[in-house]
Amino acid sequence: MEKLIFTDKKAQSLIESVVAISIVVIAIIGIISVGITHVSLGGQSAERVMAINLAREGLEIVSALRNSNALDPDQSWSYSLENGSYRVGFTPAGLLMSDDASPSEVSAVEDCTNCSLCQHSDEYYYHDDFCTETTPFKRLIIIEDGDDLGGNCSDCEKKVTSLIYWEERGRDHTLSFETRFTDWK
């Protein structure tokens, strides 16, 4: 007695084709998702780098004011560094350090109503009350008395905090840099 074995080559080819197409589709979806993630993280990285630079710039502006005070023999080193919340930045006329951060004595940069930074055609960032196109960034500088260094000096240290806030794709971000200035003379 002979056994007949039937094989359906067409059905086998169809199954192989479906499996092969599924593998290709999964590979393409993986490559596309990696590309989308890369582009998304690249945008976040650029904004984070800008926020870091703006926070550093805020500290540098306060440092420049402290250094100019130190050069004036008639002023104390902390002459214009009173405790409070400040908007700081560059203007065409020079440095701006204004204590009109609204509301006054604000401690959270996201609550400040006039701390938004504008970027003008010269690519510098300004605080401008008449700005028509703001950036996503807000900057606030908070100056406080520092720790009493051993109890020997009442005005030996100032703690300066530079706060940056920005919103990106519906998510809030806050960055904070802090430094301490002392009477180094």
C-alpha positions as YAML, in Angstrom:
chain: A
units: angstrom
residues:
- id: 1
  name: MET
  ca: [0.00, 0.00, 0.00]
- id: 2
  name: GLU
  ca: [1.29, 3.35, -1.01]
- id: 3
  name: LYS
  ca: [0.98, 6.44, 1.12]
- id: 4
  name: LEU
  ca: [0.24, 9.65, -0.57]
- id: 5
  name: ILE
  ca: [1.65, 12.76, 1.05]
- id: 6
  name: PHE
  ca: [0.06, 15.97, 0.01]
- id: 7
  name: THR
  ca: [1.85, 19.21, 0.61]
- id: 8
  name: ASP
  ca: [0.36, 22.52, -0.16]
- id: 9
  name: LYS
  ca: [3.33, 24.64, -1.25]
- id: 10
  name: LYS
  ca: [1.10, 27.66, -1.87]
- id: 11
  name: ALA
  ca: [-0.12, 27.78, 1.74]
- id: 12
  name: GLN
  ca: [3.38, 27.39, 3.06]
- id: 13
  name: SER
  ca: [4.60, 30.29, 0.88]
- id: 14
  name: LEU
  ca: [1.77, 32.51, 2.12]
- id: 15
  name: ILE
  ca: [2.65, 31.87, 5.79]
- id: 16
  name: GLU
  ca: [6.32, 32.54, 5.10]
- id: 17
  name: SER
  ca: [5.42, 35.81, 3.35]
- id: 18
  name: VAL
  ca: [3.22, 36.99, 6.23]
- id: 19
  name: VAL
  ca: [5.97, 36.24, 8.76]
- id: 20
  name: ALA
  ca: [8.60, 38.00, 6.64]
- id: 21
  name: ILE
  ca: [6.41, 41.09, 6.15]
- id: 22
  name: SER
  ca: [5.67, 41.19, 9.93]
- id: 23
  name: ILE
  ca: [9.39, 41.14, 10.72]
- id: 24
  name: VAL
  ca: [10.08, 43.96, 8.24]
- id: 25
  name: VAL
  ca: [7.19, 46.07, 9.61]
- id: 26
  name: ILE
  ca: [8.39, 45.62, 13.21]
- id: 27
  name: ALA
  ca: [11.91, 46.63, 12.20]
- id: 28
  name: ILE
  ca: [10.67, 49.75, 10.36]
- id: 29
  name: ILE
  ca: [8.48, 50.79, 13.33]
- id: 30
  name: GLY
  ca: [11.48, 50.39, 15.66]
- id: 31
  name: ILE
  ca: [13.70, 52.54, 13.45]
- id: 32
  name: ILE
  ca: [11.04, 55.26, 13.15]
- id: 33
  name: SER
  ca: [10.42, 55.34, 16.92]
- id: 34
  name: VAL
  ca: [14.15, 55.68, 17.59]
- id: 35
  name: GLY
  ca: [14.30, 58.57, 15.12]
- id: 36
  name: ILE
  ca: [11.32, 60.35, 16.68]
- id: 37
  name: THR
  ca: [12.79, 59.93, 20.17]
- id: 38
  name: HIS
  ca: [16.13, 61.30, 18.97]
- id: 39
  name: VAL
  ca: [14.50, 64.42, 17.48]
- id: 40
  name: SER
  ca: [12.39, 64.97, 20.61]
- id: 41
  name: LEU
  ca: [15.33, 64.65, 22.98]
- id: 42
  name: GLY
  ca: [17.43, 66.90, 20.75]
- id: 43
  name: GLY
  ca: [14.87, 69.69, 21.13]
- id: 44
  name: GLN
  ca: [14.72, 69.21, 24.89]
- id: 45
  name: SER
  ca: [18.49, 69.23, 25.08]
- id: 46
  name: ALA
  ca: [18.74, 72.54, 23.18]
- id: 47
  name: GLU
  ca: [16.24, 74.23, 25.50]
- id: 48
  name: ARG
  ca: [17.97, 72.83, 28.58]
- id: 49
  name: VAL
  ca: [21.35, 74.13, 27.39]
- id: 50
  name: MET
  ca: [19.80, 77.56, 26.82]
- id: 51
  name: ALA
  ca: [18.24, 77.49, 30.32]
- id: 52
  name: ILE
  ca: [21.61, 76.57, 31.85]
- id: 53
  name: ASN
  ca: [23.29, 79.45, 30.03]
- id: 54
  name: LEU
  ca: [20.59, 81.92, 31.12]
- id: 55
  name: ALA
  ca: [20.93, 80.80, 34.75]
- id: 56
  name: ARG
  ca: [24.71, 81.19, 34.59]
- id: 57
  name: GLU
  ca: [24.32, 84.61, 32.96]
- id: 58
  name: GLY
  ca: [22.10, 85.72, 35.85]
- id: 59
  name: LEU
  ca: [24.81, 84.80, 38.36]
- id: 60
  name: GLU
  ca: [27.47, 86.50, 36.24]
- id: 61
  name: ILE
  ca: [25.49, 89.75, 36.16]
- id: 62
  name: VAL
  ca: [25.25, 89.80, 39.95]
- id: 63
  name: SER
  ca: [28.96, 88.95, 40.14]
- id: 64
  name: ALA
  ca: [29.77, 91.89, 37.86]
- id: 65
  name: LEU
  ca: [27.78, 94.21, 40.12]
- id: 66
  name: ARG
  ca: [29.56, 92.88, 43.20]
- id: 67
  name: ASN
  ca: [32.95, 93.33, 41.52]
- id: 68
  name: SER
  ca: [32.18, 96.90, 40.47]
- id: 69
  name: ASN
  ca: [31.19, 97.67, 44.08]
- id: 70
  name: ALA
  ca: [34.48, 96.26, 45.29]
- id: 71
  name: LEU
  ca: [36.38, 98.62, 43.00]
- id: 72
  name: ASP
  ca: [34.67, 101.69, 44.47]
- id: 73
  name: PRO
  ca: [36.43, 102.63, 47.72]
- id: 74
  name: ASP
  ca: [33.37, 104.59, 48.89]
- id: 75
  name: GLN
  ca: [30.99, 101.58, 48.68]
- id: 76
  name: SER
  ca: [30.75, 98.33, 50.55]
- id: 77
  name: TRP
  ca: [31.12, 95.15, 48.50]
- id: 78
  name: SER
  ca: [27.40, 94.37, 48.92]
- id: 79
  name: TYR
  ca: [26.17, 97.92, 48.19]
- id: 80
  name: SER
  ca: [23.53, 97.09, 45.55]
- id: 81
  name: LEU
  ca: [22.95, 93.49, 46.65]
- id: 82
  name: GLU
  ca: [20.00, 93.96, 48.97]
- id: 83
  name: ASN
  ca: [17.88, 90.97, 49.94]
- id: 84
  name: GLY
  ca: [14.96, 90.43, 47.57]
- id: 85
  name: SER
  ca: [13.77, 89.13, 44.21]
- id: 86
  name: TYR
  ca: [15.20, 90.75, 41.09]
- id: 87
  name: ARG
  ca: [14.95, 90.73, 37.33]
- id: 88
  name: VAL
  ca: [18.45, 90.96, 35.90]
- id: 89
  name: GLY
  ca: [19.65, 91.21, 32.35]
- id: 90
  name: PHE
  ca: [21.40, 93.24, 29.75]
- id: 91
  name: THR
  ca: [19.90, 96.28, 28.11]
- id: 92
  name: PRO
  ca: [21.33, 98.39, 25.29]
- id: 93
  name: ALA
  ca: [22.36, 100.85, 28.02]
- id: 94
  name: GLY
  ca: [24.09, 98.25, 30.17]
- id: 95
  name: LEU
  ca: [23.17, 95.97, 33.06]
- id: 96
  name: LEU
  ca: [19.70, 95.92, 34.55]
- id: 97
  name: MET
  ca: [19.01, 94.85, 38.10]
- id: 98
  name: SER
  ca: [15.44, 95.73, 38.90]
- id: 99
  name: ASP
  ca: [13.54, 94.80, 42.05]
- id: 100
  name: ASP
  ca: [10.16, 95.15, 40.33]
- id: 101
  name: ALA
  ca: [9.63, 91.40, 39.99]
- id: 102
  name: SER
  ca: [5.87, 91.00, 40.36]
- id: 103
  name: PRO
  ca: [4.51, 90.11, 42.80]
- id: 104
  name: SER
  ca: [7.15, 91.56, 45.11]
- id: 105
  name: GLU
  ca: [9.18, 89.11, 47.16]
- id: 106
  name: VAL
  ca: [8.21, 86.31, 44.79]
- id: 107
  name: SER
  ca: [10.24, 83.17, 45.46]
- id: 108
  name: ALA
  ca: [9.01, 80.90, 42.66]
- id: 109
  name: VAL
  ca: [9.99, 82.01, 39.18]
- id: 110
  name: GLU
  ca: [6.88, 80.51, 37.60]
- id: 111
  name: ASP
  ca: [4.75, 82.88, 39.74]
- id: 112
  name: CYS
  ca: [6.56, 86.00, 38.53]
- id: 113
  name: THR
  ca: [4.35, 87.89, 36.09]
- id: 114
  name: ASN
  ca: [7.01, 90.13, 34.52]
- id: 115
  name: CYS
  ca: [10.10, 87.91, 34.49]
- id: 116
  name: SER
  ca: [9.70, 86.68, 30.91]
- id: 117
  name: LEU
  ca: [12.72, 87.07, 28.69]
- id: 118
  name: CYS
  ca: [12.50, 88.49, 25.17]
- id: 119
  name: GLN
  ca: [14.93, 87.78, 22.39]
- id: 120
  name: HIS
  ca: [15.41, 90.70, 20.06]
- id: 121
  name: SER
  ca: [16.98, 90.69, 16.62]
- id: 122
  name: ASP
  ca: [20.46, 91.07, 18.10]
- id: 123
  name: GLU
  ca: [20.02, 87.61, 19.71]
- id: 124
  name: TYR
  ca: [20.41, 88.89, 23.29]
- id: 125
  name: TYR
  ca: [17.82, 88.08, 25.93]
- id: 126
  name: TYR
  ca: [16.18, 91.02, 27.71]
- id: 127
  name: HIS
  ca: [13.51, 91.74, 30.27]
- id: 128
  name: ASP
  ca: [11.25, 94.07, 28.33]
- id: 129
  name: ASP
  ca: [7.88, 95.24, 29.61]
- id: 130
  name: PHE
  ca: [6.81, 96.05, 26.04]
- id: 131
  name: CYS
  ca: [7.99, 92.81, 24.48]
- id: 132
  name: THR
  ca: [5.78, 91.46, 21.72]
- id: 133
  name: GLU
  ca: [7.47, 88.09, 21.28]
- id: 134
  name: THR
  ca: [8.57, 86.43, 24.48]
- id: 135
  name: THR
  ca: [10.71, 83.32, 24.69]
- id: 136
  name: PRO
  ca: [9.56, 80.35, 26.77]
- id: 137
  name: PHE
  ca: [12.03, 81.38, 29.49]
- id: 138
  name: LYS
  ca: [11.57, 83.34, 32.73]
- id: 139
  name: ARG
  ca: [14.49, 84.37, 34.95]
- id: 140
  name: LEU
  ca: [14.43, 85.48, 38.58]
- id: 141
  name: ILE
  ca: [17.35, 86.22, 40.88]
- id: 142
  name: ILE
  ca: [16.89, 85.89, 44.64]
- id: 143
  name: ILE
  ca: [19.44, 87.49, 46.97]
- id: 144
  name: GLU
  ca: [19.51, 86.54, 50.64]
- id: 145
  name: ASP
  ca: [21.90, 86.89, 53.53]
- id: 146
  name: GLY
  ca: [24.19, 83.88, 53.63]
- id: 147
  name: ASP
  ca: [25.10, 81.76, 56.59]
- id: 148
  name: ASP
  ca: [26.85, 83.64, 59.33]
- id: 149
  name: LEU
  ca: [30.47, 82.59, 58.91]
- id: 150
  name: GLY
  ca: [31.32, 81.75, 62.49]
- id: 151
  name: GLY
  ca: [29.23, 84.60, 63.94]
- id: 152
  name: ASN
  ca: [31.95, 87.18, 63.37]
- id: 153
  name: CYS
  ca: [30.42, 89.16, 60.56]
- id: 154
  name: SER
  ca: [26.87, 90.34, 59.88]
- id: 155
  name: ASP
  ca: [27.43, 91.22, 56.21]
- id: 156
  name: CYS
  ca: [30.10, 88.76, 55.06]
- id: 157
  name: GLU
  ca: [28.11, 86.57, 52.70]
- id: 158
  name: LYS
  ca: [25.24, 86.82, 50.22]
- id: 159
  name: LYS
  ca: [23.47, 83.77, 48.80]
- id: 160
  name: VAL
  ca: [22.42, 84.37, 45.19]
- id: 161
  name: THR
  ca: [20.04, 81.99, 43.43]
- id: 162
  name: SER
  ca: [19.32, 82.19, 39.71]
- id: 163
  name: LEU
  ca: [16.02, 80.54, 38.79]
- id: 164
  name: ILE
  ca: [14.96, 79.72, 35.23]
- id: 165
  name: TYR
  ca: [11.52, 78.47, 34.27]
- id: 166
  name: TRP
  ca: [10.29, 77.30, 30.89]
- id: 167
  name: GLU
  ca: [7.42, 75.31, 29.51]
- id: 168
  name: GLU
  ca: [7.94, 72.79, 26.77]
- id: 169
  name: ARG
  ca: [5.24, 70.63, 25.19]
- id: 170
  name: GLY
  ca: [2.93, 71.21, 28.13]
- id: 171
  name: ARG
  ca: [5.54, 70.27, 30.75]
- id: 172
  name: ASP
  ca: [6.98, 72.75, 33.26]
- id: 173
  name: HIS
  ca: [10.73, 72.84, 33.87]
- id: 174
  name: THR
  ca: [12.64, 74.75, 36.54]
- id: 175
  name: LEU
  ca: [16.39, 75.10, 36.85]
- id: 176
  name: SER
  ca: [18.15, 76.62, 39.85]
- id: 177
  name: PHE
  ca: [21.79, 77.69, 40.22]
- id: 178
  name: GLU
  ca: [23.16, 79.05, 43.48]
- id: 179
  name: THR
  ca: [26.37, 80.73, 44.47]
- id: 180
  name: ARG
  ca: [27.63, 82.60, 47.48]
- id: 181
  name: PHE
  ca: [29.48, 85.91, 47.37]
- id: 182
  name: THR
  ca: [31.70, 87.05, 50.15]
- id: 183
  name: ASP
  ca: [33.69, 90.13, 51.07]
- id: 184
  name: TRP
  ca: [36.97, 88.98, 49.60]
- id: 185
  name: LYS
  ca: [38.93, 92.13, 50.27]
...
